[in-house]
Structure formats: C-alpha cells, structure tokens
Amino acid sequence: MLEQREVPVPEPAAGQVLVRMRAAGLNRGEIIAGHGLTKPGAAKPAGVEGAGEIAKLGAGVTGLKPGDRVMGRCGGAFAEYALMDAREAVAIPARLSWEEAAGVPLAFMVVHDMLIAQGRLVAGEWLLVTGISSGVGVAALQTAKALGARVIGTSGSADKLQRLIAIGLDVGLHTRAPDFCDAVMQATGGKGANLVVNTVGGSVFAECVRALAFQGRLATVGYVDGVLKAEMDIEALHARRLMLFGVSNKLRSAEQRAESARGFVADILPAIADGRIRPLIDRVYGLDDLPAAKAYMESNAHLGKIVVRMRDS
C-alpha cells in the first residue's frame, strides 16, 4: 500500500548530498507485491532512483556544489528531498530532461553490470533479452546497439516489438513461452546467443540455456513470472563452457555500488550525453498519482520507463 506522509527534510551525513528531487523512476521490484522483492513489514520510504538539484552537501563531499543537476540511485526518491551517496551522484547531460534523467540510473547501471562488467558483450556478438519491453530490457537493447552488438528480444506484445525495431531491435520474437531457442539459432546461423539477459524468471531459464552459444553467458536479473526454481542442464553448462551469473544490488556494499556508478559513467554515459542513447520514457505521472503509476506498471502495458514528476517541477 502506498501512503503519503509529511516528514522533516533530511540532513546529509558525511559523504552524502541532499537532493531536491524533480523526478523519480518507478521500478517493479521495489513496490510490486509478488515480484519477490517486496515483503510485508514496517513502512519505509519508496523510490530508489531519481534526478534533481543538489540542495546541500554533507561533510567531506568534493567535486559537487549546490545547484548541480544530478541523477542517481537513492532511497526515498518519491519525495521533495532525498539523500544520495555523493559517489553515486552523476552529472545530468544537458540534453536530458528531469524525467529522462530520472529513468536512467537504475536501469542503465544494472545494464552496465550485465552487459559490460560481467557479460563482456562486444561488437558483433548476439544478445538475447527475454521480456525486452521492460525498462531494463529497453536499456539493454540501447546499450547493446551502442556497443555494436546485435539484439534479439522476446515479448508478449507484437506492437511493442514493432516499436523496438524502430530503435534498433534486430529480431523480435512474439512469445511469452519457453519456445524461442529454434528461432534464436536460426537468427544466429546455428551458433546461439553470446549473452542472454533473462528478465522473466524460472519459466524460461532452461530455454535460455538452450539458446546460448559456446562460451555463452546468462544473466538473471528478474523473475516477473514468480518462478524461482528451474531445471539446470549440467551437461550443457560443462560442454559449452557456459557462465551463469546474477545481477542484484541488494547485498552489494556502498563501495561496490559506487564502483558500478563509476563504470556506468565511463562506459555508457558518453553515449547518453551525445544522443546515441535516448532514455525511453513511456509515461509520466505526478507525485499525487503514484498509485495510478503503480497500477499502470502492474498492467504491463508500458514500454520502457515510467517516471513520477515531483511537485513544482
């Protein structure tokens, strides 16, 4: 349940900045019950990423100043003010609106982890993304194309796939079922995908393994299907020298998160700054309409990111 409350403006601790929030990104894993990440308990501030102006610096913060436009991951982003680790505060490229900037941090830092830091995707390789119309899926498509890779995506919506072809999707597979391996093999000349990003979950895990090329890599980043267990083909893992890895920030230290932010700034932000990547924002809601934004996300009708705009912005 979402509930608005009046709370004091927080004070930045050492190493933090206080940000006057202008917009914040909506993310399924945080607020959608049944996704596996949301559990009952005491009330907590909602929102995990956003964009705004620095209002105040904590002790020891250098290289930033009040008034700077920044975007980043931060707790309690659905608020007029929120605290951000200064190491994760990224300067917003001039071409981005507040809403576009708010949709960048989580999706593209996750994508950096999947495609670059762990996935080692390079030009000419094939990327397969299951459930490609999600915020992370679209960001993966855009980043892969900027890297020079070719992309196959699955979706239950033919319309969404058609719209993604317009921004670079090479092969769109209209399916929600674990039945895409043959089509992937056909598209890749029988070799399979070099990297697979599974945003769907256990129901397609085995099919993702089948669709991998020799020395292929499989990233597990979500489980919107609610299926948390799957069969593992040990022979395929062994014979094809496969690598399987998970992508999550939940257990990472603050320094590890800061390191991922630095990687994003080095490897992906330049493509956003020069316009090669333009964040895809599906719909923008006002803060008072946050319940409606949540309902829209639950409907699975969106393509890309849903963003919440703060008051007076």
C-alpha positions in Angstrom: 0.0 0.0 0.0 1.2 3.5 -0.9 0.6 6.3 1.6 1.9 9.9 1.5 3.3 11.3 4.8 4.9 14.6 5.8 8.4 14.1 7.2 11.2 16.5 8.1 13.8 17.4 5.4 16.7 15.0 6.0 20.2 16.2 6.8 23.1 14.9 4.7 25.6 12.8 6.6 29.3 12.7 5.7 29.7 11.7 2.1 26.1 12.4 1.2 24.3 15.1 -0.7 20.7 16.4 -0.2 18.9 16.5 -3.5 15.8 18.5 -4.2 14.0 15.8 -6.3 12.5 16.8 -9.6 11.6 13.3 -10.9 12.0 9.7 -9.9 11.8 6.4 -11.7 9.3 3.7 -10.9 10.7 0.2 -10.5 8.7 -3.1 -10.4 11.0 -4.9 -8.0 10.5 -2.3 -5.2 6.8 -1.9 -5.0 5.0 -4.6 -6.9 3.9 -7.3 -4.4 4.5 -10.8 -5.7 7.6 -9.9 -7.6 9.7 -11.5 -4.9 11.5 -8.4 -3.6 8.7 -6.7 -1.7 7.9 -8.1 1.7 5.4 -7.0 4.4 6.7 -5.1 7.4 7.2 -1.6 8.7 6.6 1.4 6.5 9.6 2.6 4.5 10.2 5.5 2.1 9.5 4.5 -1.5 11.6 5.2 -4.6 15.1 4.1 -5.4 16.3 6.4 -8.2 15.8 9.9 -9.4 17.1 13.3 -10.6 17.2 16.8 -9.1 19.3 19.6 -7.9 21.8 19.4 -5.1 20.5 21.4 -2.1 23.2 20.7 0.5 26.5 18.9 0.8 27.5 16.6 3.6 30.9 16.8 5.3 33.8 15.7 3.1 32.0 16.0 -0.3 34.1 17.5 -3.0 33.6 18.0 -6.8 29.9 18.8 -6.3 28.1 22.0 -5.3 24.6 23.2 -4.5 22.6 23.8 -7.7 24.3 21.0 -9.7 21.9 18.8 -11.7 22.4 15.2 -10.7 20.8 11.8 -11.1 21.5 8.6 -9.2 20.3 5.7 -7.1 18.9 6.9 -3.7 16.4 5.7 -1.1 13.2 7.6 -0.6 13.2 9.1 -4.1 9.4 9.7 -4.2 9.8 12.8 -2.1 10.6 16.5 -2.4 14.0 15.9 -0.9 16.2 12.8 -0.7 19.7 11.8 0.3 22.2 10.4 -2.2 25.6 8.9 -1.7 27.8 11.6 -3.3 29.8 8.8 -5.1 26.6 7.8 -7.0 25.6 11.4 -7.9 26.1 11.6 -11.7 26.0 14.9 -13.5 23.0 15.1 -15.9 23.8 15.6 -19.5 22.5 18.9 -20.8 20.2 17.3 -23.4 18.2 15.3 -20.8 15.0 16.5 -19.2 14.4 15.8 -15.5 12.1 12.9 -16.5 14.6 11.4 -18.8 17.4 11.6 -16.3 15.2 10.0 -13.6 14.7 6.9 -15.8 18.5 6.4 -16.3 20.3 5.4 -13.1 18.9 2.0 -12.0 18.2 0.6 -15.5 21.5 1.6 -17.1 23.7 0.8 -14.1 22.1 -2.7 -14.0 22.7 -2.9 -17.7 26.3 -1.9 -17.3 26.7 -4.8 -14.8 25.0 -7.3 -17.1 26.4 -6.3 -20.5 29.8 -4.9 -19.7 31.2 -5.7 -16.2 30.0 -9.3 -16.1 28.6 -10.0 -19.6 31.6 -8.7 -21.6 29.5 -8.1 -24.7 31.4 -6.8 -27.7 30.7 -5.6 -31.2 29.4 -8.3 -33.5 28.1 -10.6 -30.8 24.4 -11.6 -30.3 22.4 -10.5 -27.2 19.1 -12.2 -26.4 16.8 -10.3 -24.0 13.6 -12.1 -22.7 10.9 -9.6 -21.8 12.7 -6.9 -23.7 9.9 -4.2 -23.3 10.8 -3.6 -19.6 12.8 -0.6 -18.5 15.9 -2.8 -18.1 15.2 -4.6 -21.3 15.0 -1.5 -23.4 18.1 -0.1 -21.8 19.9 -3.3 -22.6 18.8 -3.0 -26.2 20.0 0.6 -26.5 23.3 -0.1 -24.8 24.0 -3.2 -26.9 23.4 -1.3 -30.1 25.8 1.4 -28.9 28.4 -1.3 -28.3 27.9 -2.7 -31.8 26.1 -5.9 -30.9 23.1 -7.5 -32.5 19.9 -8.0 -30.4 17.1 -10.5 -30.3 14.2 -9.8 -28.0 11.1 -11.7 -26.8 7.8 -10.0 -25.8 4.2 -11.0 -25.5 3.3 -7.9 -27.4 3.8 -7.7 -31.2 3.1 -4.0 -31.1 6.0 -3.4 -28.6 8.4 -5.4 -30.7 7.5 -3.4 -33.7 8.2 -0.2 -31.9 11.5 -1.5 -30.7 12.6 -2.5 -34.2 12.4 1.2 -34.9 15.1 1.9 -32.3 17.4 -1.0 -33.4 16.0 -4.4 -32.4 17.3 -6.8 -35.0 15.0 -9.8 -34.3 11.7 -9.6 -32.4 10.1 -12.9 -31.2 6.4 -12.6 -30.2 6.2 -15.1 -27.3 5.9 -15.4 -23.6 6.6 -19.1 -23.7 9.8 -21.0 -23.4 9.8 -21.8 -27.2 12.3 -19.4 -28.7 15.5 -21.4 -28.9 15.0 -22.6 -32.5 14.3 -19.0 -33.7 17.4 -17.8 -31.9 19.5 -20.5 -33.5 18.1 -19.6 -36.9 18.8 -15.9 -36.5 22.4 -16.6 -35.3 23.3 -19.1 -38.0 23.0 -22.0 -35.7 25.5 -20.6 -33.1 23.2 -19.2 -30.4 23.3 -16.1 -28.4 26.6 -15.0 -26.8 24.8 -13.3 -23.9 21.3 -13.8 -22.6 19.5 -11.4 -20.3 16.7 -13.2 -18.5 14.2 -10.6 -17.1 11.3 -13.1 -17.0 12.4 -15.8 -14.5 12.5 -19.5 -14.0 9.8 -20.4 -16.5 12.2 -19.6 -19.4 15.6 -20.4 -17.7 16.1 -23.8 -19.3 15.2 -22.3 -22.7 17.7 -19.5 -22.2 20.4 -22.1 -21.5 19.5 -24.0 -24.7 19.7 -20.7 -26.7 23.3 -20.0 -25.6 26.3 -20.2 -27.9 29.6 -21.9 -27.0 31.1 -19.9 -24.1 27.8 -18.1 -23.8 26.9 -16.0 -20.7 23.5 -16.0 -19.0 22.4 -13.0 -16.7 19.5 -13.5 -14.4 18.0 -10.1 -13.4 14.3 -10.6 -12.6 11.5 -13.1 -12.1 8.3 -11.4 -13.0 6.8 -14.8 -13.6 7.3 -15.7 -9.9 9.1 -18.9 -10.8 12.2 -19.0 -8.6 13.4 -22.6 -9.4 14.3 -24.2 -12.7 16.0 -27.3 -14.2 19.7 -27.0 -14.9 21.3 -28.8 -17.8 24.7 -29.6 -16.3 25.9 -31.3 -19.5 25.3 -28.1 -21.5 27.0 -26.0 -18.8 30.1 -28.3 -18.9 30.4 -29.0 -22.6 29.7 -25.5 -23.9 31.7 -23.7 -21.1 28.8 -21.6 -20.1 28.8 -18.8 -17.5 25.8 -18.1 -15.4 25.5 -15.0 -13.1 23.0 -13.0 -11.2 22.5 -9.2 -11.2 21.3 -7.6 -7.9 22.3 -4.6 -5.8 20.7 -6.0 -2.6 23.8 -7.4 -0.9 26.4 -5.1 -2.5 28.4 -2.8 -0.3 28.2 1.0 -0.7 31.7 0.9 -2.3 30.7 -1.8 -4.8 27.6 0.3 -5.8 29.9 3.4 -6.1 32.2 1.3 -8.3 29.3 0.4 -10.6 28.3 4.0 -10.9 31.9 4.9 -12.0 31.7 2.1 -14.6 28.5 3.5 -15.9 29.9 7.0 -16.2 32.9 5.7 -18.1 31.3 3.2 -20.4 27.6 4.3 -21.0 27.1 7.9 -20.0 29.0 9.3 -23.1 26.5 7.6 -25.4 23.7 9.2 -23.4 25.4 12.6 -23.4 25.9 12.7 -27.2 22.5 11.3 -28.1 23.3 7.8 -29.3 21.2 6.6 -26.4 18.0 8.4 -25.5 16.1 7.1 -22.4 12.7 5.8 -23.5 10.1 7.2 -21.1 6.6 5.6 -21.6 4.5 7.8 -19.3 5.0 10.5 -16.6 2.7 10.8 -13.5 2.5 13.4 -10.8 3.5 12.5 -7.3 -0.1 12.6 -6.2 -0.8 10.0 -8.9 1.7 7.4 -7.7 -1.0 4.8 -7.1 -2.1 5.2 -10.7 1.5 4.8 -11.8 1.9 1.6 -9.8 -1.4 0.3 -11.3 -0.1 1.1 -14.8 3.1 -0.8 -14.2 1.2 -3.8 -12.9 -0.9 -3.8 -16.2 2.4 -4.5 -18.1 1.2 -2.0 -20.8 4.4 0.2 -20.6 7.4 0.2 -23.0 10.5 1.5 -21.3 10.3 3.5 -18.1 7.5 5.0 -16.0 8.5 8.2 -14.2 7.0 10.2 -11.4 7.3 14.0 -11.5 7.6 15.9 -8.2 5.5 18.9 -7.4 6.6 22.3 -8.7 9.0 20.9 -11.2 
